[in-house]
Amino acid sequence: MKNLSFPFFRVEGSPFDVGLQHGTLNRERIQKSMDIYRKAFLELGKLQWNQALRIAKSFVPTIQEYDVEALEEVKGIAEGAGCRIEEIIALNSRTEIMFSAGKLSTLLDGCTTVCVLPERSTTGNTILAQNWDWKPSCEESAILLEKRMRKGVSSFNFIEAGMVARIGMNSAGIGSAGNYLETDKDGKTPGVPIPFIKRKILSSRHISQAIKAVTNSKRGSSTNYMIGYRQGFAIDIEVTPDELYVLYPQDGLLVHTNHFLSPNFKAQDIS
């Protein structure tokens, strides 16, 4: 098995400042991220880069309504990296772009997530973990990013350079992981791209805020959010554009892959 290591960066300040430092420190990696998705959109969805950018730009009003600070962070990343705002949004909305183009069953993330509560862990702590099955080329663009916000909680993130969030934890003891899911309802209505919802989870001071970041979001695609809390709590929220399904740990364990598990699930699972 190959041992991987990823570069670590610490950024701080306002949302724009955090984004600006992120973009400035990772210009080459962000360009690599754009190269990866420029190729992926064309190969998997027959989408030219300019077509993907038009779709990405259409998400701006939805993102702004959901989390204006996230959009400020995007603007900072774009300025620091010397690229357009819609290019950074495209990196953060790969799933939604493919769904908007009607190209389903092409982005097959194969992640597994698990949360172990204190009563089942050898350390007595809540443990949240995820493997990330995606393109090997993303090894060259992936980074570890610590965000020290001037106001609010700080967070530690594993992301592809240019993204606002993916897998991480924050100083309030909240962790976020997730799984790719797909239904026949995806791509029919506009919604907040998934990384922006994950960013809001990791901006939360309390577990209730983290849950609301998911439940109060306008969604355009299906996915799974697993949220762990250091005080011995975990919740899994399977979402479609118009429904959500909640799962809780059984015997101190919560495990999820790439299919819906809720017995109340109503849509067609095509993950």
C-alpha positions as protocol buffer text, in pm:
chain_id: "A"
residue {
  index: 1
  type: MET
  ca { x: 0 y: 0 z: 0 }
}
residue {
  index: 2
  type: LYS
  ca { x: 132 y: 342 z: -92 }
}
residue {
  index: 3
  type: ASN
  ca { x: 194 y: 581 z: 197 }
}
residue {
  index: 4
  type: LEU
  ca { x: 47 y: 919 z: 116 }
}
residue {
  index: 5
  type: SER
  ca { x: 127 y: 1256 z: 267 }
}
residue {
  index: 6
  type: PHE
  ca { x: -43 y: 1585 z: 189 }
}
residue {
  index: 7
  type: PRO
  ca { x: 84 y: 1941 z: 231 }
}
residue {
  index: 8
  type: PHE
  ca { x: -50 y: 2130 z: 532 }
}
residue {
  index: 9
  type: PHE
  ca { x: -144 y: 2499 z: 533 }
}
residue {
  index: 10
  type: ARG
  ca { x: -274 y: 2727 z: 809 }
}
residue {
  index: 11
  type: VAL
  ca { x: -477 y: 3034 z: 710 }
}
residue {
  index: 12
  type: GLU
  ca { x: -651 y: 3289 z: 927 }
}
residue {
  index: 13
  type: GLY
  ca { x: -868 y: 3599 z: 930 }
}
residue {
  index: 14
  type: SER
  ca { x: -1202 y: 3688 z: 774 }
}
residue {
  index: 15
  type: PRO
  ca { x: -1368 y: 3452 z: 525 }
}
residue {
  index: 16
  type: PHE
  ca { x: -1219 y: 3654 z: 237 }
}
residue {
  index: 17
  type: ASP
  ca { x: -873 y: 3657 z: 402 }
}
residue {
  index: 18
  type: VAL
  ca { x: -886 y: 3282 z: 460 }
}
residue {
  index: 19
  type: GLY
  ca { x: -976 y: 3229 z: 95 }
}
residue {
  index: 20
  type: LEU
  ca { x: -712 y: 3471 z: -29 }
}
residue {
  index: 21
  type: GLN
  ca { x: -435 y: 3292 z: 163 }
}
residue {
  index: 22
  type: HIS
  ca { x: -567 y: 2953 z: 51 }
}
residue {
  index: 23
  type: GLY
  ca { x: -560 y: 3061 z: -313 }
}
residue {
  index: 24
  type: THR
  ca { x: -222 y: 3234 z: -294 }
}
residue {
  index: 25
  type: LEU
  ca { x: -53 y: 2938 z: -126 }
}
residue {
  index: 26
  type: ASN
  ca { x: -203 y: 2683 z: -365 }
}
residue {
  index: 27
  type: ARG
  ca { x: -203 y: 2842 z: -710 }
}
residue {
  index: 28
  type: GLU
  ca { x: -44 y: 2540 z: -878 }
}
residue {
  index: 29
  type: ARG
  ca { x: -261 y: 2289 z: -693 }
}
residue {
  index: 30
  type: ILE
  ca { x: -578 y: 2480 z: -777 }
}
residue {
  index: 31
  type: GLN
  ca { x: -473 y: 2482 z: -1140 }
}
residue {
  index: 32
  type: LYS
  ca { x: -421 y: 2106 z: -1110 }
}
residue {
  index: 33
  type: SER
  ca { x: -773 y: 2073 z: -964 }
}
residue {
  index: 34
  type: MET
  ca { x: -915 y: 2265 z: -1259 }
}
residue {
  index: 35
  type: ASP
  ca { x: -721 y: 2049 z: -1504 }
}
residue {
  index: 36
  type: ILE
  ca { x: -861 y: 1734 z: -1340 }
}
residue {
  index: 37
  type: TYR
  ca { x: -1222 y: 1852 z: -1363 }
}
residue {
  index: 38
  type: ARG
  ca { x: -1187 y: 2010 z: -1704 }
}
residue {
  index: 39
  type: LYS
  ca { x: -1092 y: 1661 z: -1823 }
}
residue {
  index: 40
  type: ALA
  ca { x: -1355 y: 1483 z: -1609 }
}
residue {
  index: 41
  type: PHE
  ca { x: -1642 y: 1703 z: -1727 }
}
residue {
  index: 42
  type: LEU
  ca { x: -1546 y: 1638 z: -2088 }
}
residue {
  index: 43
  type: GLU
  ca { x: -1487 y: 1264 z: -2054 }
}
residue {
  index: 44
  type: LEU
  ca { x: -1778 y: 1179 z: -1825 }
}
residue {
  index: 45
  type: GLY
  ca { x: -2035 y: 1441 z: -1920 }
}
residue {
  index: 46
  type: LYS
  ca { x: -1934 y: 1565 z: -2266 }
}
residue {
  index: 47
  type: LEU
  ca { x: -1918 y: 1913 z: -2114 }
}
residue {
  index: 48
  type: GLN
  ca { x: -1672 y: 2174 z: -2233 }
}
residue {
  index: 49
  type: TRP
  ca { x: -1511 y: 2382 z: -1957 }
}
residue {
  index: 50
  type: ASN
  ca { x: -1699 y: 2698 z: -2061 }
}
residue {
  index: 51
  type: GLN
  ca { x: -2029 y: 2505 z: -2037 }
}
residue {
  index: 52
  type: ALA
  ca { x: -1939 y: 2386 z: -1687 }
}
residue {
  index: 53
  type: LEU
  ca { x: -1853 y: 2743 z: -1587 }
}
residue {
  index: 54
  type: ARG
  ca { x: -2192 y: 2869 z: -1704 }
}
residue {
  index: 55
  type: ILE
  ca { x: -2362 y: 2611 z: -1486 }
}
residue {
  index: 56
  type: ALA
  ca { x: -2131 y: 2697 z: -1194 }
}
residue {
  index: 57
  type: LYS
  ca { x: -2214 y: 3067 z: -1227 }
}
residue {
  index: 58
  type: SER
  ca { x: -2584 y: 2988 z: -1198 }
}
residue {
  index: 59
  type: PHE
  ca { x: -2523 y: 2860 z: -842 }
}
residue {
  index: 60
  type: VAL
  ca { x: -2403 y: 3200 z: -716 }
}
residue {
  index: 61
  type: PRO
  ca { x: -2746 y: 3335 z: -602 }
}
residue {
  index: 62
  type: THR
  ca { x: -2826 y: 3009 z: -421 }
}
residue {
  index: 63
  type: ILE
  ca { x: -2489 y: 3005 z: -244 }
}
residue {
  index: 64
  type: GLN
  ca { x: -2520 y: 3370 z: -147 }
}
residue {
  index: 65
  type: GLU
  ca { x: -2866 y: 3316 z: 0 }
}
residue {
  index: 66
  type: TYR
  ca { x: -2747 y: 3011 z: 194 }
}
residue {
  index: 67
  type: ASP
  ca { x: -2412 y: 3136 z: 325 }
}
residue {
  index: 68
  type: VAL
  ca { x: -2276 y: 3476 z: 225 }
}
residue {
  index: 69
  type: GLU
  ca { x: -1950 y: 3412 z: 413 }
}
residue {
  index: 70
  type: ALA
  ca { x: -1884 y: 3106 z: 199 }
}
residue {
  index: 71
  type: LEU
  ca { x: -1915 y: 3317 z: -114 }
}
residue {
  index: 72
  type: GLU
  ca { x: -1668 y: 3567 z: 34 }
}
residue {
  index: 73
  type: GLU
  ca { x: -1426 y: 3279 z: 89 }
}
residue {
  index: 74
  type: VAL
  ca { x: -1470 y: 3175 z: -275 }
}
residue {
  index: 75
  type: LYS
  ca { x: -1395 y: 3529 z: -390 }
}
residue {
  index: 76
  type: GLY
  ca { x: -1076 y: 3525 z: -184 }
}
residue {
  index: 77
  type: ILE
  ca { x: -965 y: 3188 z: -324 }
}
residue {
  index: 78
  type: ALA
  ca { x: -1025 y: 3310 z: -678 }
}
residue {
  index: 79
  type: GLU
  ca { x: -828 y: 3631 z: -624 }
}
residue {
  index: 80
  type: GLY
  ca { x: -539 y: 3450 z: -459 }
}
residue {
  index: 81
  type: ALA
  ca { x: -524 y: 3182 z: -729 }
}
residue {
  index: 82
  type: GLY
  ca { x: -563 y: 3432 z: -1012 }
}
residue {
  index: 83
  type: CYS
  ca { x: -875 y: 3273 z: -1156 }
}
residue {
  index: 84
  type: ARG
  ca { x: -1245 y: 3346 z: -1196 }
}
residue {
  index: 85
  type: ILE
  ca { x: -1503 y: 3301 z: -921 }
}
residue {
  index: 86
  type: GLU
  ca { x: -1702 y: 3058 z: -1136 }
}
residue {
  index: 87
  type: GLU
  ca { x: -1392 y: 2839 z: -1176 }
}
residue {
  index: 88
  type: ILE
  ca { x: -1369 y: 2797 z: -799 }
}
residue {
  index: 89
  type: ILE
  ca { x: -1743 y: 2729 z: -779 }
}
residue {
  index: 90
  type: ALA
  ca { x: -1701 y: 2466 z: -1053 }
}
residue {
  index: 91
  type: LEU
  ca { x: -1446 y: 2284 z: -836 }
}
residue {
  index: 92
  type: ASN
  ca { x: -1697 y: 2290 z: -552 }
}
residue {
  index: 93
  type: SER
  ca { x: -1996 y: 2173 z: -755 }
}
residue {
  index: 94
  type: ARG
  ca { x: -1875 y: 1885 z: -970 }
}
residue {
  index: 95
  type: THR
  ca { x: -2169 y: 1664 z: -873 }
}
residue {
  index: 96
  type: GLU
  ca { x: -2427 y: 1936 z: -930 }
}
residue {
  index: 97
  type: ILE
  ca { x: -2274 y: 2035 z: -1265 }
}
residue {
  index: 98
  type: MET
  ca { x: -2299 y: 1680 z: -1394 }
}
residue {
  index: 99
  type: PHE
  ca { x: -2656 y: 1645 z: -1269 }
}
residue {
  index: 100
  type: SER
  ca { x: -2755 y: 1981 z: -1419 }
}
residue {
  index: 101
  type: ALA
  ca { x: -2627 y: 1855 z: -1752 }
}
residue {
  index: 102
  type: GLY
  ca { x: -2835 y: 1539 z: -1715 }
}
residue {
  index: 103
  type: LYS
  ca { x: -2527 y: 1318 z: -1687 }
}
residue {
  index: 104
  type: LEU
  ca { x: -2611 y: 1078 z: -1406 }
}
residue {
  index: 105
  type: SER
  ca { x: -2431 y: 766 z: -1283 }
}
residue {
  index: 106
  type: THR
  ca { x: -2094 y: 902 z: -1392 }
}
residue {
  index: 107
  type: LEU
  ca { x: -1935 y: 1037 z: -1072 }
}
residue {
  index: 108
  type: LEU
  ca { x: -1910 y: 719 z: -871 }
}
residue {
  index: 109
  type: ASP
  ca { x: -1753 y: 814 z: -541 }
}
residue {
  index: 110
  type: GLY
  ca { x: -1710 y: 493 z: -344 }
}
residue {
  index: 111
  type: CYS
  ca { x: -1651 y: 632 z: 6 }
}
residue {
  index: 112
  type: THR
  ca { x: -1718 y: 453 z: 335 }
}
residue {
  index: 113
  type: THR
  ca { x: -1786 y: 645 z: 656 }
}
residue {
  index: 114
  type: VAL
  ca { x: -1793 y: 525 z: 1016 }
}
residue {
  index: 115
  type: CYS
  ca { x: -1850 y: 684 z: 1355 }
}
residue {
  index: 116
  type: VAL
  ca { x: -1761 y: 505 z: 1680 }
}
residue {
  index: 117
  type: LEU
  ca { x: -1911 y: 643 z: 2001 }
}
residue {
  index: 118
  type: PRO
  ca { x: -1709 y: 660 z: 2324 }
}
residue {
  index: 119
  type: GLU
  ca { x: -1864 y: 345 z: 2470 }
}
residue {
  index: 120
  type: ARG
  ca { x: -1726 y: 139 z: 2178 }
}
residue {
  index: 121
  type: SER
  ca { x: -1390 y: 311 z: 2121 }
}
residue {
  index: 122
  type: THR
  ca { x: -1073 y: 202 z: 2300 }
}
residue {
  index: 123
  type: THR
  ca { x: -985 y: 567 z: 2367 }
}
residue {
  index: 124
  type: GLY
  ca { x: -1319 y: 663 z: 2516 }
}
residue {
  index: 125
  type: ASN
  ca { x: -1357 y: 933 z: 2252 }
}
residue {
  index: 126
  type: THR
  ca { x: -1591 y: 979 z: 1957 }
}
residue {
  index: 127
  type: ILE
  ca { x: -1412 y: 865 z: 1641 }
}
residue {
  index: 128
  type: LEU
  ca { x: -1525 y: 973 z: 1294 }
}
residue {
  index: 129
  type: ALA
  ca { x: -1350 y: 831 z: 988 }
}
residue {
  index: 130
  type: GLN
  ca { x: -1384 y: 817 z: 611 }
}
residue {
  index: 131
  type: ASN
  ca { x: -1196 y: 671 z: 319 }
}
residue {
  index: 132
  type: TRP
  ca { x: -1205 y: 872 z: -3 }
}
residue {
  index: 133
  type: ASP
  ca { x: -1233 y: 668 z: -324 }
}
residue {
  index: 134
  type: TRP
  ca { x: -1191 y: 908 z: -611 }
}
residue {
  index: 135
  type: LYS
  ca { x: -953 y: 984 z: -895 }
}
residue {
  index: 136
  type: PRO
  ca { x: -588 y: 894 z: -823 }
}
residue {
  index: 137
  type: SER
  ca { x: -482 y: 1217 z: -993 }
}
residue {
  index: 138
  type: CYS
  ca { x: -641 y: 1410 z: -704 }
}
residue {
  index: 139
  type: GLU
  ca { x: -349 y: 1300 z: -489 }
}
residue {
  index: 140
  type: GLU
  ca { x: -160 y: 1588 z: -654 }
}
residue {
  index: 141
  type: SER
  ca { x: -424 y: 1847 z: -563 }
}
residue {
  index: 142
  type: ALA
  ca { x: -533 y: 1732 z: -216 }
}
residue {
  index: 143
  type: ILE
  ca { x: -426 y: 1936 z: 88 }
}
residue {
  index: 144
  type: LEU
  ca { x: -478 y: 1967 z: 462 }
}
residue {
  index: 145
  type: LEU
  ca { x: -606 y: 2313 z: 552 }
}
residue {
  index: 146
  type: GLU
  ca { x: -652 y: 2464 z: 896 }
}
residue {
  index: 147
  type: LYS
  ca { x: -882 y: 2767 z: 898 }
}
residue {
  index: 148
  type: ARG
  ca { x: -849 y: 2999 z: 1196 }
}
residue {
  index: 149
  type: MET
  ca { x: -1143 y: 3232 z: 1162 }
}
residue {
  index: 150
  type: ARG
  ca { x: -1134 y: 3582 z: 1308 }
}
residue {
  index: 151
  type: LYS
  ca { x: -1491 y: 3529 z: 1425 }
}
residue {
  index: 152
  type: GLY
  ca { x: -1638 y: 3186 z: 1483 }
}
residue {
  index: 153
  type: VAL
  ca { x: -1491 y: 2839 z: 1515 }
}
residue {
  index: 154
  type: SER
  ca { x: -1173 y: 2715 z: 1351 }
}
residue {
  index: 155
  type: SER
  ca { x: -1165 y: 2398 z: 1141 }
}
residue {
  index: 156
  type: PHE
  ca { x: -926 y: 2138 z: 1006 }
}
residue {
  index: 157
  type: ASN
  ca { x: -1007 y: 2020 z: 653 }
}
residue {
  index: 158
  type: PHE
  ca { x: -900 y: 1757 z: 402 }
}
residue {
  index: 159
  type: ILE
  ca { x: -990 y: 1904 z: 62 }
}
residue {
  index: 160
  type: GLU
  ca { x: -887 y: 1933 z: -297 }
}
residue {
  index: 161
  type: ALA
  ca { x: -718 y: 2270 z: -338 }
}
residue {
  index: 162
  type: GLY
  ca { x: -977 y: 2535 z: -420 }
}
residue {
  index: 163
  type: MET
  ca { x: -1261 y: 2372 z: -228 }
}
residue {
  index: 164
  type: VAL
  ca { x: -1432 y: 2528 z: 73 }
}
residue {
  index: 165
  type: ALA
  ca { x: -1484 y: 2195 z: 258 }
}
residue {
  index: 166
  type: ARG
  ca { x: -1504 y: 1819 z: 223 }
}
residue {
  index: 167
  type: ILE
  ca { x: -1394 y: 1608 z: 523 }
}
residue {
  index: 168
  type: GLY
  ca { x: -1303 y: 1773 z: 851 }
}
residue {
  index: 169
  type: MET
  ca { x: -1357 y: 1871 z: 1212 }
}
residue {
  index: 170
  type: ASN
  ca { x: -1379 y: 2196 z: 1404 }
}
residue {
  index: 171
  type: SER
  ca { x: -1277 y: 2348 z: 1736 }
}
residue {
  index: 172
  type: ALA
  ca { x: -1629 y: 2296 z: 1875 }
}
residue {
  index: 173
  type: GLY
  ca { x: -1580 y: 1920 z: 1849 }
}
residue {
  index: 174
  type: ILE
  ca { x: -1795 y: 1867 z: 1540 }
}
residue {
  index: 175
  type: GLY
  ca { x: -1676 y: 1641 z: 1258 }
}
residue {
  index: 176
  type: SER
  ca { x: -1817 y: 1595 z: 909 }
}
residue {
  index: 177
  type: ALA
  ca { x: -1784 y: 1309 z: 661 }
}
residue {
  index: 178
  type: GLY
  ca { x: -2004 y: 1185 z: 378 }
}
residue {
  index: 179
  type: ASN
  ca { x: -2094 y: 949 z: 96 }
}
residue {
  index: 180
  type: TYR
  ca { x: -2201 y: 982 z: -266 }
}
residue {
  index: 181
  type: LEU
  ca { x: -2567 y: 891 z: -322 }
}
residue {
  index: 182
  type: GLU
  ca { x: -2781 y: 924 z: -632 }
}
residue {
  index: 183
  type: THR
  ca { x: -3153 y: 909 z: -702 }
}
residue {
  index: 184
  type: ASP
  ca { x: -3388 y: 967 z: -992 }
}
residue {
  index: 185
  type: LYS
  ca { x: -3470 y: 1311 z: -843 }
}
residue {
  index: 186
  type: ASP
  ca { x: -3121 y: 1459 z: -878 }
}
residue {
  index: 187
  type: GLY
  ca { x: -3048 y: 1752 z: -1107 }
}
residue {
  index: 188
  type: LYS
  ca { x: -3410 y: 1855 z: -1158 }
}
residue {
  index: 189
  type: THR
  ca { x: -3400 y: 2162 z: -931 }
}
residue {
  index: 190
  type: PRO
  ca { x: -3115 y: 2401 z: -842 }
}
residue {
  index: 191
  type: GLY
  ca { x: -2962 y: 2369 z: -497 }
}
residue {
  index: 192
  type: VAL
  ca { x: -2664 y: 2449 z: -277 }
}
residue {
  index: 193
  type: PRO
  ca { x: -2354 y: 2253 z: -388 }
}
residue {
  index: 194
  type: ILE
  ca { x: -2256 y: 1990 z: -131 }
}
residue {
  index: 195
  type: PRO
  ca { x: -1917 y: 2138 z: -20 }
}
residue {
  index: 196
  type: PHE
  ca { x: -2093 y: 2460 z: 86 }
}
residue {
  index: 197
  type: ILE
  ca { x: -2324 y: 2262 z: 312 }
}
residue {
  index: 198
  type: LYS
  ca { x: -2022 y: 2081 z: 455 }
}
residue {
  index: 199
  type: ARG
  ca { x: -1853 y: 2416 z: 514 }
}
residue {
  index: 200
  type: LYS
  ca { x: -2155 y: 2535 z: 714 }
}
residue {
  index: 201
  type: ILE
  ca { x: -2150 y: 2215 z: 920 }
}
residue {
  index: 202
  type: LEU
  ca { x: -1787 y: 2286 z: 1009 }
}
residue {
  index: 203
  type: SER
  ca { x: -1870 y: 2650 z: 1087 }
}
residue {
  index: 204
  type: SER
  ca { x: -2120 y: 2542 z: 1353 }
}
residue {
  index: 205
  type: ARG
  ca { x: -2065 y: 2605 z: 1724 }
}
residue {
  index: 206
  type: HIS
  ca { x: -2314 y: 2339 z: 1833 }
}
residue {
  index: 207
  type: ILE
  ca { x: -2436 y: 2008 z: 1696 }
}
residue {
  index: 208
  type: SER
  ca { x: -2787 y: 2151 z: 1650 }
}
residue {
  index: 209
  type: GLN
  ca { x: -2647 y: 2417 z: 1414 }
}
residue {
  index: 210
  type: ALA
  ca { x: -2459 y: 2149 z: 1220 }
}
residue {
  index: 211
  type: ILE
  ca { x: -2778 y: 1950 z: 1172 }
}
residue {
  index: 212
  type: LYS
  ca { x: -2969 y: 2261 z: 1062 }
}
residue {
  index: 213
  type: ALA
  ca { x: -2697 y: 2330 z: 805 }
}
residue {
  index: 214
  type: VAL
  ca { x: -2822 y: 2016 z: 630 }
}
residue {
  index: 215
  type: THR
  ca { x: -3193 y: 2020 z: 705 }
}
residue {
  index: 216
  type: ASN
  ca { x: -3242 y: 2390 z: 621 }
}
residue {
  index: 217
  type: SER
  ca { x: -3050 y: 2377 z: 293 }
}
residue {
  index: 218
  type: LYS
  ca { x: -3202 y: 2398 z: -53 }
}
residue {
  index: 219
  type: ARG
  ca { x: -3070 y: 2080 z: -216 }
}
residue {
  index: 220
  type: GLY
  ca { x: -3032 y: 1988 z: -582 }
}
residue {
  index: 221
  type: SER
  ca { x: -2865 y: 1649 z: -541 }
}
residue {
  index: 222
  type: SER
  ca { x: -2864 y: 1348 z: -313 }
}
residue {
  index: 223
  type: THR
  ca { x: -2582 y: 1268 z: -74 }
}
residue {
  index: 224
  type: ASN
  ca { x: -2513 y: 1140 z: 276 }
}
residue {
  index: 225
  type: TYR
  ca { x: -2388 y: 1351 z: 568 }
}
residue {
  index: 226
  type: MET
  ca { x: -2239 y: 1181 z: 873 }
}
residue {
  index: 227
  type: ILE
  ca { x: -2182 y: 1419 z: 1165 }
}
residue {
  index: 228
  type: GLY
  ca { x: -2000 y: 1327 z: 1484 }
}
residue {
  index: 229
  type: TYR
  ca { x: -1978 y: 1525 z: 1808 }
}
residue {
  index: 230
  type: ARG
  ca { x: -1706 y: 1488 z: 2072 }
}
residue {
  index: 231
  type: GLN
  ca { x: -1964 y: 1469 z: 2352 }
}
residue {
  index: 232
  type: GLY
  ca { x: -2063 y: 1121 z: 2239 }
}
residue {
  index: 233
  type: PHE
  ca { x: -2326 y: 1190 z: 1974 }
}
residue {
  index: 234
  type: ALA
  ca { x: -2351 y: 1099 z: 1605 }
}
residue {
  index: 235
  type: ILE
  ca { x: -2616 y: 1134 z: 1338 }
}
residue {
  index: 236
  type: ASP
  ca { x: -2639 y: 1031 z: 974 }
}
residue {
  index: 237
  type: ILE
  ca { x: -2860 y: 1228 z: 735 }
}
residue {
  index: 238
  type: GLU
  ca { x: -2939 y: 1081 z: 394 }
}
residue {
  index: 239
  type: VAL
  ca { x: -3078 y: 1351 z: 166 }
}
residue {
  index: 240
  type: THR
  ca { x: -3246 y: 1382 z: -171 }
}
residue {
  index: 241
  type: PRO
  ca { x: -3351 y: 1717 z: -321 }
}
residue {
  index: 242
  type: ASP
  ca { x: -3688 y: 1699 z: -144 }
}
residue {
  index: 243
  type: GLU
  ca { x: -3653 y: 1446 z: 138 }
}
residue {
  index: 244
  type: LEU
  ca { x: -3418 y: 1359 z: 423 }
}
residue {
  index: 245
  type: TYR
  ca { x: -3380 y: 1043 z: 628 }
}
residue {
  index: 246
  type: VAL
  ca { x: -3212 y: 1023 z: 967 }
}
residue {
  index: 247
  type: LEU
  ca { x: -3011 y: 731 z: 1102 }
}
residue {
  index: 248
  type: TYR
  ca { x: -2859 y: 691 z: 1448 }
}
residue {
  index: 249
  type: PRO
  ca { x: -2585 y: 464 z: 1586 }
}
residue {
  index: 250
  type: GLN
  ca { x: -2667 y: 109 z: 1679 }
}
residue {
  index: 251
  type: ASP
  ca { x: -2466 y: -33 z: 1969 }
}
residue {
  index: 252
  type: GLY
  ca { x: -2235 y: 267 z: 1950 }
}
residue {
  index: 253
  type: LEU
  ca { x: -2157 y: 230 z: 1579 }
}
residue {
  index: 254
  type: LEU
  ca { x: -2272 y: 418 z: 1270 }
}
residue {
  index: 255
  type: VAL
  ca { x: -2157 y: 297 z: 927 }
}
residue {
  index: 256
  type: HIS
  ca { x: -2255 y: 408 z: 577 }
}
residue {
  index: 257
  type: THR
  ca { x: -2147 y: 344 z: 218 }
}
residue {
  index: 258
  type: ASN
  ca { x: -2304 y: 446 z: -115 }
}
residue {
  index: 259
  type: HIS
  ca { x: -2663 y: 328 z: -90 }
}
residue {
  index: 260
  type: PHE
  ca { x: -2962 y: 450 z: 109 }
}
residue {
  index: 261
  type: LEU
  ca { x: -3017 y: 258 z: 434 }
}
residue {
  index: 262
  type: SER
  ca { x: -3331 y: 421 z: 575 }
}
residue {
  index: 263
  type: PRO
  ca { x: -3638 y: 193 z: 569 }
}
residue {
  index: 264
  type: ASN
  ca { x: -3842 y: 506 z: 491 }
}
residue {
  index: 265
  type: PHE
  ca { x: -3656 y: 584 z: 168 }
}
residue {
  index: 266
  type: LYS
  ca { x: -3905 y: 656 z: -114 }
}
residue {
  index: 267
  type: ALA
  ca { x: -3711 y: 755 z: -426 }
}
residue {
  index: 268
  type: GLN
  ca { x: -3530 y: 531 z: -674 }
}
residue {
  index: 269
  type: ASP
  ca { x: -3176 y: 458 z: -552 }
}
residue {
  index: 270
  type: ILE
  ca { x: -2943 y: 455 z: -854 }
}
residue {
  index: 271
  type: SER
  ca { x: -2617 y: 502 z: -663 }
}
